[in-house]
Amino acid sequence: MDVQVADLVTIGLLVIIEGLLSADNALVLAILVLGLPKHQQRKALRYGIVGAFFFRIVAIFLAVHLMQVGFVKLIGAGYLFWLTYSHFFGREEGEDRSTIKPAAAWMGLSPFWGTVAKVELTDIVFAVDSILVAVAMSKKIWVIITGGILGIIAMRLVIGQLLRVVRRYPALVDGAFIIIGWVAIKLLIEYLGPHGLHVTDLEINKWFSMGLIVVIFSIAYFYARKKGAVPEEDEQEAANLLEKGGD
């Protein structure tokens, strides 16, 4: 195996980029599993992380064909738009939006397995987006795999922190769904852009997208802090759940 200093630098950059780009992925996964009972959340999250590993590795070996399956981004955008619409407009009158809807049966699956299926479908969408970035930085499979795996580990840490914060400050939920709506717009533009259908020349800069996510989350966080946190005992229970998340 040909190992050069440039490869190690590239791996480091991939880890950083994967960690940054995974913020939107992590947020979607966190919101999805929050609909489950507490004792099932860590199991669903574990399946999600395993799926993230698996689908990214598959995407690496199919990288040369990913441009032909760009419709995955269109499907992902539609799904995330539906999540956002359901949160803001699909509730009963007077229902508190800061509460996460309990997971429901989906496509004939139980609430738990339906949630796992949604998590894995989300992983597929983001695997396509992530690997296209990685392939543009290096043509060496081992470099891409190493950077991707380390980046997913970073994503797991991000998910843990997001779960902790959202459960501590439920008023963050609206901000989370605004970000999910933005991610849907980004995926749609990428599908229609120069690397997709060529319908438009518009491209979303990754750093701009990340910056916007940080701004939205920061505003929502300060608003949630003003609204107040859940009782301390609930926060400790959330912390215990996250500490066991990788068990």
Secondary structure as the mmCIF struct_conf table of DSSP 4:
data_model
#
loop_
_struct_conf.conf_type_id
_struct_conf.id
_struct_conf.beg_label_comp_id
_struct_conf.beg_label_asym_id
_struct_conf.beg_label_seq_id
_struct_conf.end_label_comp_id
_struct_conf.end_label_asym_id
_struct_conf.end_label_seq_id
HELX_RH_AL_P HELX_RH_AL_P1 VAL A 5 LEU A 34
TURN_TY1_P TURN_TY1_P1 GLY A 35 GLY A 35
BEND BEND1 LEU A 36 LEU A 36
HELX_RH_AL_P HELX_RH_AL_P2 LYS A 38 PHE A 61
TURN_TY1_P TURN_TY1_P2 LEU A 62 LEU A 62
HELX_RH_3T_P HELX_RH_3T_P1 ALA A 63 VAL A 69
TURN_TY1_P TURN_TY1_P3 GLY A 70 GLY A 70
HELX_RH_AL_P HELX_RH_AL_P3 PHE A 71 PHE A 89
BEND BEND2 GLY A 90 ARG A 91
TURN_TY1_P TURN_TY1_P4 GLU A 93 GLY A 94
TURN_TY1_P TURN_TY1_P5 ARG A 97 SER A 98
BEND BEND3 THR A 99 THR A 99
HELX_LH_PP_P HELX_LH_PP_P1 ILE A 100 ALA A 103
STRN STRN1 TRP A 106 TRP A 106
TURN_TY1_P TURN_TY1_P6 MET A 107 GLY A 108
STRN STRN2 LEU A 109 LEU A 109
HELX_RH_AL_P HELX_RH_AL_P4 PRO A 111 MET A 137
HELX_RH_AL_P HELX_RH_AL_P5 ILE A 141 ARG A 168
TURN_TY1_P TURN_TY1_P7 PRO A 170 ALA A 171
HELX_RH_AL_P HELX_RH_AL_P6 LEU A 172 LEU A 192
BEND BEND4 GLY A 193 GLY A 193
TURN_TY1_P TURN_TY1_P8 PRO A 194 LEU A 197
BEND BEND5 VAL A 199 VAL A 199
HELX_RH_AL_P HELX_RH_AL_P7 LYS A 206 LYS A 227
HELX_LH_PP_P HELX_LH_PP_P2 ALA A 229 PRO A 231
HELX_RH_AL_P HELX_RH_AL_P8 GLU A 232 GLU A 243
TURN_TY1_P TURN_TY1_P9 LYS A 244 GLY A 246
#
